[in-house]
Amino acid sequence: MKFSFITFLFAGSLLGASVPAAAAPAAPAAPAAAESVRSAEIAPGIAVAGQLREADLAGLKAQGYTAIIALRPDGEGPDQPSSGTMAAAAAAQGLGFRYIPVRPGAIPDEAVERLGAALAASPGKLMIYCRSGSRAARTWGLAEASRPGGRDASAILAAIRAAGQSGEDLHDALAQRIASRPAPSR
């Protein structure tokens, strides 16, 4: 047997239940606060994330981040803020900002070198982002393999996996970079 709302109201009134008066229209909802950034720490003080927005930067600042590194090229997607917009938003929050565009596919040596230099020069917590976090994790892995005193290939791959990304195809590139990296300075 199917009951309608009218049947419910009628039965409720017979049982002595009160039916609330129609509620006034709800006030428009306040704009939602920026969602928490989904990120993963890939090394102590270094995290990777997918696309960031200007509204995310205050929260990152509150979490102790000191700099943002954008790897996503401008114009890659119609809904992404430009690197210039993100740089201005970062500056407004007192955060450092670097733009090192990496297109999908092969990661250029120049981008790896620039990221390595940015990591070495940036004190404090860093957030590296791209569209999904994949290029951020993979580029970090190659930079880590190039760093004097950096981790070994298995530790780099484990960190990339722990960040929720895949880097198994980087094994040969990591081994090559590790074999040719300079000895750590003392």
C-alpha positions as CSV (number, residue, x, y, z in Angstrom):
1,M,0.0,0.0,0.0
2,K,1.4,3.4,-1.0
3,F,0.9,6.4,1.3
4,S,1.1,9.9,0.1
5,F,2.1,13.0,2.0
6,I,-1.6,14.0,2.3
7,T,-2.3,10.6,3.9
8,F,0.5,11.2,6.3
9,L,-0.9,14.6,7.3
10,F,-4.4,13.2,7.7
11,A,-3.2,10.3,9.8
12,G,-1.1,12.6,11.9
13,S,-4.0,14.9,12.6
14,L,-6.2,12.0,13.7
15,L,-3.5,10.9,16.2
16,G,-3.2,14.3,17.6
17,A,0.3,15.0,16.2
18,S,1.0,18.5,15.2
19,V,2.3,19.3,11.8
20,P,4.8,22.1,11.7
21,A,3.9,25.1,9.6
22,A,5.7,25.6,6.4
23,A,9.2,26.9,7.1
24,A,10.3,30.2,5.8
25,P,12.6,30.1,2.8
26,A,16.1,29.4,3.8
27,A,18.6,32.2,3.7
28,P,21.2,31.9,1.0
29,A,24.2,29.8,2.2
30,A,27.4,31.6,2.9
31,P,30.2,30.7,0.5
32,A,31.9,27.6,1.6
33,A,35.4,27.9,3.0
34,A,38.1,26.5,0.8
35,E,38.3,22.8,1.0
36,S,41.3,21.4,2.6
37,V,44.1,20.8,0.1
38,R,44.6,17.1,-0.6
39,S,48.3,16.6,-0.5
40,A,50.9,14.0,0.5
41,E,54.2,14.6,2.2
42,I,56.8,13.1,-0.1
43,A,59.9,14.0,2.0
44,P,60.3,15.9,5.3
45,G,59.0,19.4,4.7
46,I,58.0,18.7,1.1
47,A,54.5,17.9,-0.1
48,V,52.9,17.3,-3.4
49,A,49.3,18.1,-4.5
50,G,47.0,18.5,-7.4
51,Q,45.8,21.9,-8.6
52,L,45.8,24.6,-6.0
53,R,43.6,27.7,-6.0
54,E,44.1,31.1,-4.5
55,A,41.8,30.4,-1.7
56,D,43.9,27.4,-0.6
57,L,47.0,29.5,0.2
58,A,45.8,31.0,3.5
59,G,45.3,27.4,4.8
60,L,48.7,26.3,3.6
61,K,50.3,29.3,5.3
62,A,48.5,28.4,8.5
63,Q,49.9,24.9,8.2
64,G,53.4,26.3,8.1
65,Y,54.2,26.2,4.4
66,T,56.6,28.9,3.3
67,A,56.7,28.4,-0.4
68,I,54.7,27.1,-3.3
69,I,56.2,25.6,-6.5
70,A,53.8,25.4,-9.5
71,L,54.7,22.8,-12.2
72,R,51.5,23.0,-14.1
73,P,51.9,25.1,-17.3
74,D,49.6,28.1,-17.8
75,G,46.6,27.3,-20.0
76,E,46.7,23.5,-19.5
77,G,43.1,23.5,-18.4
78,P,40.3,26.1,-18.7
79,D,39.6,26.2,-15.0
80,Q,43.1,26.7,-13.6
81,P,44.4,29.9,-12.2
82,S,47.4,31.3,-14.1
83,S,50.9,31.2,-12.5
84,G,50.7,35.0,-12.3
85,T,47.5,34.9,-10.3
86,M,48.9,32.2,-8.0
87,A,52.2,34.2,-7.6
88,A,50.2,37.3,-6.6
89,A,48.0,35.3,-4.2
90,A,51.1,33.6,-2.7
91,A,52.8,37.0,-2.2
92,A,49.7,38.3,-0.5
93,Q,50.0,35.5,2.0
94,G,53.7,36.0,2.5
95,L,54.6,32.8,0.7
96,G,57.4,32.3,-1.8
97,F,56.4,31.2,-5.3
98,R,58.3,29.5,-8.1
99,Y,56.9,28.6,-11.5
100,I,58.6,25.7,-13.3
101,P,56.2,24.5,-16.0
102,V,56.3,20.8,-16.9
103,R,54.1,19.5,-19.7
104,P,52.5,16.0,-19.4
105,G,54.9,13.3,-20.7
106,A,58.6,13.3,-20.5
107,I,60.0,15.5,-17.7
108,P,62.7,17.9,-19.2
109,D,66.2,17.9,-17.5
110,E,65.9,21.7,-17.2
111,A,62.8,21.3,-15.1
112,V,64.5,18.7,-12.9
113,E,67.5,21.0,-12.4
114,R,65.3,24.1,-11.7
115,L,63.2,22.1,-9.1
116,G,66.4,20.8,-7.5
117,A,67.7,24.3,-7.2
118,A,64.4,25.6,-5.8
119,L,64.3,22.9,-3.2
120,A,67.8,23.5,-2.1
121,A,67.2,27.3,-1.9
122,S,63.9,27.2,-0.1
123,P,64.0,27.0,3.7
124,G,60.8,25.7,5.4
125,K,57.9,23.6,4.2
126,L,57.3,23.5,0.5
127,M,54.2,22.5,-1.5
128,I,54.8,21.4,-5.1
129,Y,51.7,21.2,-7.3
130,C,50.5,20.3,-10.8
131,R,47.1,19.1,-12.1
132,S,46.9,15.8,-10.2
133,G,50.1,15.6,-8.2
134,S,51.7,13.1,-10.5
135,R,54.2,15.4,-12.3
136,A,55.0,17.0,-8.9
137,A,55.9,13.6,-7.4
138,R,57.8,12.4,-10.4
139,T,59.8,15.6,-11.0
140,W,60.6,15.6,-7.2
141,G,61.8,12.0,-7.6
142,L,64.2,12.9,-10.4
143,A,65.5,16.0,-8.6
144,E,66.0,13.8,-5.4
145,A,68.0,11.3,-7.5
146,S,70.2,14.1,-8.8
147,R,70.8,15.6,-5.3
148,P,74.2,15.0,-3.7
149,G,73.4,12.7,-0.8
150,G,69.9,12.1,-2.0
151,R,67.9,8.9,-1.4
152,D,68.5,5.7,-3.3
153,A,66.1,4.6,-6.1
154,S,64.0,2.3,-4.0
155,A,63.5,4.9,-1.3
156,I,62.5,7.5,-4.0
157,L,60.0,5.1,-5.6
158,A,58.6,4.2,-2.2
159,A,58.1,7.9,-1.4
160,I,56.3,8.5,-4.8
161,R,54.1,5.5,-4.1
162,A,53.3,6.7,-0.6
163,A,52.2,10.0,-2.1
164,G,49.7,8.0,-4.1
165,Q,51.5,8.3,-7.4
166,S,53.2,5.9,-9.8
167,G,56.9,6.1,-10.7
168,E,57.9,2.6,-11.6
169,D,58.7,3.7,-15.2
170,L,61.3,6.1,-13.7
171,H,63.5,3.3,-12.4
172,D,66.2,3.6,-15.1
173,A,66.2,7.4,-15.1
174,L,66.6,7.4,-11.3
175,A,69.4,4.9,-11.5
176,Q,71.2,7.0,-14.2
177,R,70.9,10.2,-12.2
178,I,72.0,8.5,-9.0
179,A,75.1,7.1,-10.7
180,S,76.1,10.5,-12.1
181,R,75.3,12.7,-9.1
182,P,78.2,14.4,-7.4
183,A,79.3,13.3,-4.0
184,P,77.8,15.2,-1.1
185,S,79.9,18.2,0.0
186,R,81.1,18.1,3.6
